[in-house]
Amino acid sequence: MMALMARELRTLALPEGVDGERVDTALTRVLGLSRTTIARLLEEGEIRSSGNPMVKSERVTGGQVLEILLPDTSVGAPIPLTPIDGLSVLYDDAAIVVINKPVGCAAHPSPGWTGPTVVGALTAAGYSVSTSGAAERAGIVHRLDVGTSGLMVVAKTDEAYSFLKAAFRNRQVEKIYNALVQGHMDPPTGTIDAPIGRHPKEDYRFAVVAGGKTSITHYEVMEFFPAVSLVKVELETGRTHQIRVHFSALRHPLVGDLTYGADPTLASRLKIFRPWLHALELRFRHPVSKLPLNFSAPYPEDLKRVLALLESPTPL
């Protein structure tokens, strides 16, 4: 006999970033669930506002409170993190949650982004996150680009949020990335100290510009391959697109990073369709115990496939 599934009623305050959107679009972004799943919940009257069932064409406002009846396997148990392929929880306690973020997932909702988010996936899975900061960035103390995979820590309490934000601001967090860049870096170790700001002509990009924010990147070549270098990168600062901008400015753009000047022919040969960049290690002190924590996340399959091609005896 099939066991009956318990249902969990979730109350959700919508972030400002989805203001004015249709409810089905907004919840697809915020919860990280598929549009089909959201549509089914709407059709079955399981998404309500002020007690009234909603329809998918309704528009929502930032701060609007919705009641959502979600399926669950046991009362009070979090929903497994299955809505986003590749997103996994590596560590979880009362103060923080550490995840391995897949490519194609944003840190939080933002205007124009219709894909899944870390905030949405954690919320959908029943994880509580800090309410400090902007509503759409709940718990987010640092970000990874949509096209970057790897480690992120999310604050679950306001105290953890304040502690971690200060730690990142004061450069007390070690952030280690691996990147595959075009050409052979010379010298093989170094520091890039160049200010970054908005690109003077293209708003969606950043660039090394006079008057930009201080940006410091340390690097060390791990291995040379034909035409490319595998590089260990440590960020001293954390500007948007920092690694991508700095290596592009040195005329060594990340393999696959067409936005910042990568060779599309090389990217096609290596079958890489995003910047070859992974947040490999994250080290910081726990916001409550103050004990040192050290996390690492393996390369995802697309990046491993590129390395396998480079190591193949057959030339590209």
N, C-alpha and C positions, 0 to 999 in steps of 0.2 A: 504494500500500500504506500502510495506516495505521501511523504510528509508535507504538511501545510507549511508554507513559508510565513514567517512573521513579517510584519510591516513596520517600518520606522518612520515616524513623522519628523521631518526636518524643517526647522524654521530658518529662513535665509534672508538676510538683508542684502539687497543688490548693491554692488559697487557703483560709483559714479561713472565709471568707464563704459557702462552699458546704457546710460540714460538715452531714452528715445528709441531704443531698438525694439523689435518684435520680441515677445517673450520667448518664442522658440529659439531664435538666434541668440538672445542674451543668455539663456540657460545652457545652450550648447557650449558657449564660451566659458561661462562661470563654473559649471559643474564638470566639464570635460567629458560629458556623455555625448553619444551620437545624436544627430538631429532626429533620427528615426525613434530612438528611445524617448526623447523629449516629446515628440509628437504623440506617441502612444500614451504617455502619462497625461498629456493634455486631453486627449480624446476620452480617457477613462475618468476624467474629473479629479485627478490626483494632484493637480497643481492649483492652488487657490490663493486669492488675495482678499483679505478681510472676510474670509469665509466663503467667498464666491468663486466657483470654478472659472478658470481662464480659458480662452481660446487662443490658438497660435498667432492670430493676427493682431492681438492686443499689444499695445506699446507699454513699456515699463519705464519707471523713473529711478534715478539713483536714490538709494535709501529705502525704496519700497520693500516691504516685508512680505515674503511669500511662504506659504506652507506647502511642503512637498512630501507626498507619501511615497517612500522608496522601498523596494524589495530588500529583504535581508534574510540571512539564514538563521539568525538568532537575535532575540531582543537585546539591544544595546551593543551588539557587535558591529565594528566598522565594516563598511562595504569594501571588498577587496579592490586594490588599485588595478582594475582591469580595463577601465575605459581608455587608457592611453597606453598603447603598446610600448614596452621598453622602460616605462617609469617604475622604479622600484624604491622601496624604503630600506635604507641601510641601517638606520638607527632611529630609535623613538623613545622618548621618555616624557616626563611631565612638562619639561621646559622647551625642548627642541625636537625637530625631526630632520634627519639628513636623508636626502634622496639622490638617486642617480637619474638625471633628467635626460630623456632622449631628444634627438634632433626633431624639429617640427613642433615643439611645445614651447610656448612663451612662459615667462615667469608669472605674469599676471595679465588680466584683461587691459586692453588699451584701445583707443579709437582706431578703427580700421582693421583690427585683428579679429578674425572669425574662427581661428583654430583653437585647440585645447590649451589650457594653462595649468601651471603647477598649483596655483591657488584653487582653481576649480576642481582639479583632481583630488587634492587633499580634502577639500570641503565635501565633495561627493562621497569620499571614503570615510567620512565621519571624524576626521581629525580636527580638533579645535586649534585655531591659530590666533595670534595676537591681534587685537583690534587697533593697535597703535599705528600711526601713519595714515596715509590716504586709504579709503575704504577698499579700493580695487587692488591695493598692494598689501593687503592684510598679511602680516607676518614676514614679508619679504625684506631681508636685510642686505641682500646683494642679488645681482641678476646674472643670467647667462643669456646670450643672444638666442633667438629661435633656432638658428642654424648651428649652435654649439651644444655638444653633449657633455655630460659629466656632473660633478658634485655641486649640490646646493644645500645650505642649511636654512631652515625656516623656523622662526620663533613661534612658540605656542603660547607664551605668556607675555604680558607687557614688560615685565622685568627682564625677561630674556631678550626681548626686542631692543630695549634701551642698551643693555650690556653689549649685545652683538653689533649694533649700529656704531657704538663708540669704538669697539674693537676694530671694526673695518676702517672707520674714520682715522683712527690713530695708528693704523698700519701694524696692528698686532695679530693679524690673521695671515697665515702663509697660504698662498694660492699658487699651486703648481699646475701648469698646463703642458701638454705636448702638442706641437704643431709641425706640420710638414710644409716647408717653404720652398719656393722655386729657387734654383741655383744653389751654389755652395757659399755659405756664410764665411766671410773673411773680414775680421778675425773670427775664429770659431767660438769664442766667448766674448761677451761684452754687455754693455748697458746702453739702452736707448733712452735718452732724456730729452724729450721733445714735447712741447705743449700741444694739446689737442682741443679742437673746437669744431663747431659746425662747418661743413664745407662751404666756402663762399658762394658757390653757385648751385649746389644740389643739396636740398634740405635733408634728404634721406641718408646722406653720407657724412662722415666726419673726416677731418684732415689735420695734419700738422700745420698750425697757423700761429702767427704772432699774436700774443694776447690770449691764447687758449689756456686751458687749465693744466697745471703741472702734471706730467705723465711720465712715469718711470718704469721701464721694462728691462729685466735682466734675462739673458739667454745663454745657453750652452749647447753646442751641437752634440747630439748623441750618436749620430751615424750619418755618413754621406752615402747617397745613392746617385746613380746617373741622373744628373740635372736637378736633383732636389736634396734637401737636408732635413733630417728629423731633429727637431730642436726641443730642448727642455726650456720652458719659459716660466719665470717667476714674476708676478706682478707686485710692484711696490705700491702702485696706485691702482684704482679700478675705474677707469673712464670707459664710456660706451665705445665699443669696437676697438679698444686700445691695442690689443695684439695685432689685429688686422690692419689698423692704420699705421702702426709703427713699422711693421715689416714691409708694408707696401711703400712707405716713404723711403725705405732703404733699397727699393727695387727688388725686393724678395717677397712678393705677395704670397699668401697662403695658397697652397694648391687647392683648386676648386673654388676660390673666392673671386668670382667674376666681377662682383661689385667693386673690388679694390684692385683690379688689374691683372688677375690670374689669366694664364693662357688657356683659352677654351679648348684648344686641340689637345693639350696635355691632360686637362681634366676629363675629356672624353675618352682618351686612351686608358686612363686610370679608373674610369667609371666612378668618378666622384662628383657628386652634384650639390655639394655644399662645402664650406671651408673645412679643410682637414684640421680640426681643432677640438681638443678634448680637455675638460677640467679634470685632471688625473688625481690630484691630491689636495686635501683641505686640512689645515691644522689650526686649532684655536683652543682657548680655554673654555670649559663648560661655564655657562652663565651663573650656575648655582654653586656647584662644588669647586669651581675654579681649577679643576684638574685638567691637564692637557689631553686633547682628543686628536686623533690622527686617522683620517679616512682616505681610502683610495677606491677608484672605480675603474674596472677594465675597459679597454677600447670596445666600442660597439662594432657590429659586424661590418658595416660599410668601411670603417677606417682600417680594420684588420685586413679586409679584402685588398685594399690599396697596398698595404705593406707586403702582402703575399705576392702581388703582381711585381712589385719592385725587387723582391728577393728571387723572383723566378729566373731561371737560366736563360729564358727566352727574352731577348731584348724587346723593349716597348716599340 
